[in-house]
Amino acid sequence: MNSEYVIELRDVAIYHARRGRAAELALSGVDLGVRHGELLYLIGRVGSGKSTLLKMLYGEVPLGDGMAYVAGYDLRRLRRRDIPHLRRRMGVVFQDCQLLTDRNVFANLHYVMKATGWRSETDMRRRVEELLALVGLANKEYKMPYELSGGEQQRLAIARALINAPEVIIADEPTGNLDPTAADAIMQIFSRIAQMGCAVVMATHNLNLIADYPSRTVRFAQGKVEEIDITKR
Protein backbone atom coordinates (compact mmCIF):
# COMPACT_ATOMS: atom_id res chain seq x y z
CA MET A 1 0.00 0.00 0.00
CA ASN A 2 1.19 3.52 -0.85
CA SER A 3 1.66 5.35 2.48
CA GLU A 4 0.27 8.48 0.86
CA TYR A 5 -3.19 6.91 0.95
CA VAL A 6 -5.46 5.81 3.77
CA ILE A 7 -7.63 4.04 1.18
CA GLU A 8 -6.26 2.51 -2.00
CA LEU A 9 -8.44 0.52 -4.42
CA ARG A 10 -7.18 -1.02 -7.66
CA ASP A 11 -9.48 -2.75 -10.18
CA VAL A 12 -11.95 -3.57 -7.42
CA ALA A 13 -15.13 -5.55 -8.08
CA ILE A 14 -17.93 -6.09 -5.56
CA TYR A 15 -20.80 -8.56 -5.86
CA HIS A 16 -24.29 -8.59 -4.36
CA ALA A 17 -25.04 -11.88 -2.66
CA ARG A 18 -28.50 -13.10 -3.71
CA ARG A 19 -30.18 -15.91 -1.79
CA GLY A 20 -30.72 -18.90 -4.02
CA ARG A 21 -29.26 -17.16 -7.05
CA ALA A 22 -25.85 -16.40 -8.49
CA ALA A 23 -24.08 -13.33 -7.09
CA GLU A 24 -24.73 -10.17 -9.09
CA LEU A 25 -21.97 -7.72 -10.01
CA ALA A 26 -22.51 -4.40 -8.20
CA LEU A 27 -19.33 -2.50 -9.10
CA SER A 28 -16.30 -3.27 -11.23
CA GLY A 29 -13.05 -1.67 -12.29
CA VAL A 30 -12.94 0.68 -9.31
CA ASP A 31 -9.64 2.54 -9.02
CA LEU A 32 -9.57 5.02 -6.17
CA GLY A 33 -7.07 6.51 -3.77
CA VAL A 34 -7.97 8.63 -0.74
CA ARG A 35 -5.20 10.64 0.88
CA HIS A 36 -4.84 11.37 4.57
CA GLY A 37 -6.81 14.49 5.42
CA GLU A 38 -8.81 14.46 2.18
CA LEU A 39 -12.55 15.07 1.87
CA LEU A 40 -13.99 12.89 -0.90
CA TYR A 41 -17.59 12.95 -2.08
CA LEU A 42 -19.40 9.97 -3.60
CA ILE A 43 -22.46 10.85 -5.70
CA GLY A 44 -24.91 8.87 -7.83
CA ARG A 45 -28.46 7.64 -7.93
CA VAL A 46 -29.96 5.37 -5.29
CA GLY A 47 -28.75 1.84 -6.00
CA SER A 48 -25.68 2.98 -7.94
CA GLY A 49 -23.28 1.32 -5.49
CA LYS A 50 -22.19 4.10 -3.15
CA SER A 51 -23.35 2.38 0.04
CA THR A 52 -22.07 -0.97 -1.22
CA LEU A 53 -18.57 0.46 -1.61
CA LEU A 54 -18.70 2.07 1.83
CA LYS A 55 -19.81 -1.22 3.37
CA MET A 56 -16.87 -2.96 1.73
CA LEU A 57 -14.50 -0.40 3.24
CA TYR A 58 -15.63 -1.21 6.78
CA GLY A 59 -15.88 -4.96 6.27
CA GLU A 60 -19.62 -5.53 6.03
CA VAL A 61 -19.52 -6.50 2.34
CA PRO A 62 -16.63 -8.68 1.09
CA LEU A 63 -14.19 -7.59 -1.57
CA GLY A 64 -14.89 -9.50 -4.75
CA ASP A 65 -11.87 -8.98 -6.99
CA GLY A 66 -8.95 -6.58 -7.16
CA MET A 67 -6.80 -4.97 -4.50
CA ALA A 68 -8.06 -2.93 -1.55
CA TYR A 69 -6.17 -1.44 1.37
CA VAL A 70 -7.98 0.49 4.11
CA ALA A 71 -6.21 2.04 7.10
CA GLY A 72 -3.32 -0.40 6.71
CA TYR A 73 -5.51 -3.50 6.26
CA ASP A 74 -5.38 -5.62 3.11
CA LEU A 75 -9.03 -6.48 2.50
CA ARG A 76 -8.04 -9.47 0.38
CA ARG A 77 -6.73 -11.08 3.56
CA LEU A 78 -9.29 -9.69 5.99
CA ARG A 79 -10.54 -12.33 8.44
CA ARG A 80 -13.74 -12.04 10.41
CA ARG A 81 -11.80 -11.56 13.64
CA ASP A 82 -9.88 -8.66 12.03
CA ILE A 83 -13.02 -6.61 11.34
CA PRO A 84 -13.38 -5.07 14.84
CA HIS A 85 -9.72 -3.97 14.68
CA LEU A 86 -10.23 -2.44 11.23
CA ARG A 87 -13.27 -0.54 12.45
CA ARG A 88 -11.31 0.93 15.37
CA ARG A 89 -9.09 2.63 12.79
CA MET A 90 -12.06 4.25 11.10
CA GLY A 91 -15.28 5.93 12.13
CA VAL A 92 -18.67 5.33 10.53
CA VAL A 93 -21.52 7.87 10.44
CA PHE A 94 -24.96 6.81 9.21
CA GLN A 95 -27.91 8.88 8.02
CA ASP A 96 -30.08 7.72 10.94
CA CYS A 97 -27.40 8.33 13.62
CA GLN A 98 -28.01 4.97 15.39
CA LEU A 99 -27.69 6.43 18.88
CA LEU A 100 -28.53 4.59 22.10
CA THR A 101 -31.87 6.24 22.83
CA ASP A 102 -32.00 5.14 26.48
CA ARG A 103 -28.68 6.80 27.39
CA ASN A 104 -27.59 10.41 27.55
CA VAL A 105 -24.91 12.07 25.44
CA PHE A 106 -22.08 11.17 27.80
CA ALA A 107 -23.24 7.57 28.15
CA ASN A 108 -23.50 7.13 24.37
CA LEU A 109 -19.79 7.92 24.08
CA HIS A 110 -18.76 6.18 27.29
CA TYR A 111 -20.42 2.93 26.16
CA VAL A 112 -18.37 2.83 22.95
CA MET A 113 -15.18 3.65 24.83
CA LYS A 114 -15.68 0.76 27.24
CA ALA A 115 -16.51 -1.57 24.35
CA THR A 116 -13.31 -0.63 22.51
CA GLY A 117 -10.93 -1.08 25.41
CA TRP A 118 -10.78 2.22 27.29
CA ARG A 119 -10.22 1.69 31.03
CA SER A 120 -9.31 4.99 32.68
CA GLU A 121 -12.37 7.01 33.69
CA THR A 122 -10.21 10.14 33.76
CA ASP A 123 -9.07 9.59 30.17
CA MET A 124 -12.59 8.81 29.05
CA ARG A 125 -14.04 11.94 30.59
CA ARG A 126 -11.26 14.05 29.09
CA ARG A 127 -11.88 12.54 25.64
CA VAL A 128 -15.64 13.13 25.90
CA GLU A 129 -15.03 16.79 26.72
CA GLU A 130 -12.67 17.14 23.73
CA LEU A 131 -15.07 15.50 21.32
CA LEU A 132 -18.15 17.40 22.45
CA ALA A 133 -16.26 20.67 22.15
CA LEU A 134 -15.13 19.72 18.64
CA VAL A 135 -18.68 19.02 17.43
CA GLY A 136 -20.34 21.93 19.24
CA LEU A 137 -22.08 19.97 22.00
CA ALA A 138 -20.11 21.22 25.00
CA ASN A 139 -22.21 21.30 28.20
CA LYS A 140 -24.78 18.88 26.75
CA GLU A 141 -23.32 15.72 28.32
CA TYR A 142 -26.50 14.90 30.22
CA LYS A 143 -29.04 15.59 27.48
CA MET A 144 -30.95 12.60 26.18
CA PRO A 145 -30.98 12.02 22.40
CA TYR A 146 -34.66 12.99 22.17
CA GLU A 147 -33.76 16.36 23.71
CA LEU A 148 -31.35 17.09 20.84
CA SER A 149 -32.25 18.44 17.42
CA GLY A 150 -31.62 16.26 14.37
CA GLY A 151 -28.43 18.16 13.64
CA GLU A 152 -27.23 17.79 17.22
CA GLN A 153 -27.92 14.05 17.12
CA GLN A 154 -25.78 13.77 14.00
CA ARG A 155 -23.02 15.78 15.67
CA LEU A 156 -23.09 13.28 18.53
CA ALA A 157 -22.81 10.47 15.99
CA ILE A 158 -19.73 12.17 14.55
CA ALA A 159 -18.22 12.52 18.03
CA ARG A 160 -18.79 8.79 18.54
CA ALA A 161 -17.05 8.03 15.23
CA LEU A 162 -14.02 10.06 16.36
CA ILE A 163 -13.53 8.35 19.73
CA ASN A 164 -10.51 6.29 18.77
CA ALA A 165 -8.81 8.96 16.62
CA PRO A 166 -9.54 7.18 13.30
CA GLU A 167 -7.58 7.64 10.10
CA VAL A 168 -10.76 7.95 8.04
CA ILE A 169 -14.44 8.72 8.58
CA ILE A 170 -16.96 6.88 6.39
CA ALA A 171 -20.20 8.89 6.16
CA ASP A 172 -23.26 7.51 4.35
CA GLU A 173 -25.73 10.33 3.60
CA PRO A 174 -25.04 12.03 6.96
CA THR A 175 -27.04 15.16 6.04
CA GLY A 176 -29.90 13.37 4.29
CA ASN A 177 -32.44 14.02 7.07
CA LEU A 178 -31.27 17.54 7.97
CA ASP A 179 -32.39 21.03 7.04
CA PRO A 180 -29.87 23.25 5.17
CA THR A 181 -28.65 25.04 8.30
CA ALA A 182 -28.00 21.81 10.20
CA ALA A 183 -26.39 20.24 7.12
CA ASP A 184 -24.06 23.20 6.80
CA ALA A 185 -22.99 22.80 10.43
CA ILE A 186 -22.19 19.13 9.79
CA MET A 187 -20.08 20.06 6.77
CA GLN A 188 -18.15 22.59 8.83
CA ILE A 189 -17.29 19.80 11.26
CA PHE A 190 -16.24 17.42 8.48
CA SER A 191 -14.06 20.13 6.95
CA ARG A 192 -12.41 20.70 10.33
CA ILE A 193 -11.84 16.96 10.77
CA ALA A 194 -10.16 16.73 7.36
CA GLN A 195 -7.94 19.69 8.20
CA MET A 196 -6.83 17.78 11.31
CA GLY A 197 -5.57 14.95 9.05
CA CYS A 198 -8.46 12.47 9.17
CA ALA A 199 -9.83 11.61 5.73
CA VAL A 200 -13.61 11.87 5.20
CA VAL A 201 -15.38 9.78 2.54
CA MET A 202 -18.96 10.97 2.24
CA ALA A 203 -21.83 9.66 0.12
CA THR A 204 -24.37 12.40 -0.60
CA HIS A 205 -27.16 13.51 -2.90
CA ASN A 206 -26.81 17.13 -1.82
CA LEU A 207 -24.96 18.86 -4.65
CA ASN A 208 -25.43 22.23 -2.97
CA LEU A 209 -23.18 21.10 -0.13
CA ILE A 210 -20.49 20.13 -2.62
CA ALA A 211 -20.78 23.57 -4.22
CA ASP A 212 -20.38 25.21 -0.80
CA TYR A 213 -17.57 22.89 0.33
CA PRO A 214 -15.87 21.87 -2.94
CA SER A 215 -13.60 18.85 -2.94
CA ARG A 216 -12.81 15.84 -5.09
CA THR A 217 -15.97 14.11 -6.27
CA VAL A 218 -16.55 10.61 -7.66
CA ARG A 219 -19.75 9.67 -9.52
CA PHE A 220 -21.26 6.17 -9.52
CA ALA A 221 -23.22 5.08 -12.58
CA GLN A 222 -23.93 1.76 -14.33
CA GLY A 223 -21.60 -0.22 -12.08
CA LYS A 224 -18.62 2.09 -12.68
CA VAL A 225 -17.07 5.09 -10.95
CA GLU A 226 -15.50 8.19 -12.46
CA GLU A 227 -14.03 11.35 -11.01
CA ILE A 228 -15.86 14.49 -12.12
CA ASP A 229 -15.60 18.25 -11.67
CA ILE A 230 -18.92 19.14 -10.09
CA THR A 231 -18.23 22.88 -10.45
CA LYS A 232 -18.55 22.62 -14.24
CA ARG A 233 -21.99 21.03 -14.16
N, C-alpha and C positions, 0 to 999 in steps of 0.2 A: 504493500500500500504506500502511495505517495504521502509523505508526512504533511504536505501542504493541505491535504484534504481530511475532513472529518468523515465525509461520505464519498466513496468512489465506486461507481457502477460502470461495468464494461460489458456491453452486449447482453444485458440482462433480459431474461424472459420469465414471466410469472404466469401460472396457470390457476384457473378457478377449479376447485374440486367440486364435482357434481355427483351426488349420491346416485349410484346405479348407472352412471353414464361415464363416458370417457371425459377426462379433464379438458377444459376449454381454455384456449390461449387468451389471456387477458391483456398482456403487454409483451412486446418483443423489441429487441434491438435497442434497449435503453442504455445510453451512454451519458453519464452525469457525474460531475464532481462538485462537491460543496466544500468551500473553504471554511476554515475556522473564522468565526465572527461574521459570516455572510448571512444576509437575509435573502432567501430564495422563495419565490412564489410558484405555486402549481395551480394552473387554471385549466378549465375544460368542463364539458357538460357532465351532468350526473351520469354515473356509469362509465365514464371514460377511463377510469383506472387510477385516479389520484389517491383515493383511500386505500386501494389495493397495494399501491407502491408504499404508502406510509406504513401499512400493516406489515409489509415485508421488512421494512427497516427496523421495526421493533420486535420482530420475531413471531408475529401472530400468523403470518402467511409465509410459507416456505419459498425460498429462492428456487426457481425452476432451472434455468440455465444461465451461464455467464459467470461473471465475477462480481462480488459485492463485498466491500469492506465498510463497516460502520463503527465508528468510535474504537478502532483498533481490532474489531472482531471480523474474522473471515466468515461470512454467512454460509459459504459452501461447507464449512466444517462445524457449523453451529449445532450443538447438542441441546436437548431439552433442558438439561441442568444448567446450561450456560445462559439461558434466556434471562433469568433474574439479574445476573451480573451485567449483561448487556444493557438492560433497562435502567440499571443504576448509573450508567454513563450517559444516559439521555433522559429527557423529560418529555412527557406526552400530555398535550392539552386537547380535550375534546370539545365539540360544540355544546354538549349538554352538561359540561363541568364535572359531573359524576362525584359530587361532594358527599360526605357522610352527613345526612340531614339531621341526625339525632345528636350531633356534636357541634360545639362552637368552633369558631375560627381557629383558636389555639389548638384545640383537640384534633381538628382535621389534619393539621401539620404534625402535631406530636405523634399521632397514630402512625403516620408514614415513617417518621424518624425511628420509632421503636421497631417497626417492621423491617427497616433496612439497616439495623445494627447500631444505631446511636444508643449510648448508655448514660452519658453524663447529662443530668438535668440542667446543669448550668450551661453547658454547650448548646443544648437544645433550645433553651429559652433565649439565649443570645442569637441563635440562628433564626428563630421565629421573629424576633424583633427586627433583624436585618431584612428579612424577606418581606415582612409586612410594610416596612418603610419603603422598600424598593417598589412595591406595587401600589403604594398609596392607601394602605389599609392600617396605618399606625393607629393605635388606640382603639382598635376594633377586635381585639383578641377574644372578647367574651360575647360577641354577637353570634347569634345562630344564623345559619345560612338563609332561612326564610326572612330574616331581618335585613338582609343585604339586597341591593338592587341586582339586576341581571349582570350589569357590568362589574359590580363588586364581586359577585360570585365567580365570574371568569378571572378576575384578578387574583382571587384566592386560589383558583385552579393553577394559575401560572406560578404563584408562590410555591405551591406543592410540587410542581414540576422542577423547580429550581433547588429543592432541598439539598440534593447531593452534588451541587455544583457541576451539572452535566456539561458535556462538550457540545451537545446539540439539543434543541427543542423541536419536537415534531408537533405541529399544530394543525388539526383537521377541522376546518371551517370554524375557527374560534370566535369569529364575530357574526356568525350566521344568524343568531337570535337577538342581536343587539341593535339599538338605535344608533344613528350616525355619531352622536356625541360619545356614547360609551365605546363604540368601535374605534373611534379615533384615540381614546385613552388607552385602549389595548394596544394599538399600533405604536403609540409612544413608548410603552413599556417594552414591546418587542424590539424596537429600534435601540433602546437603551441596552437591552440584553446583548444584542449583536455587537454594539460598540464595546461591551465588556469582554468580547472574545468568544461568546457562545453562539454557534450558528443557529439560525431559525429557519426551518423548512415549513412553509405554511400553505395549505390548500385553501383556496378561497374562490368565491364567485363575485366578490365585490371589487370591480375594476376601479371604482372611485378611490378605494384605499390605495391601490397600486399607483394611481396617478398622484395621490398626495404623499406617498412614501415610496418613491420609485426604487426598484432594485431588479435584479435579474429575474426573469420570468420564463417559465417553461409551460408550454401548452400540450395537453393530452388530447389526442383525437385518433380514432380508428386504430387503437392498439399501439400507437406510436407516440413519441414525445419529440418536441422540437423547441428550441429556444427562440423567443420572439422579442421584438422591441414593442412593448405595449404603448409607448408614447407616440408611435407613428400610426396607431390605429384610429 
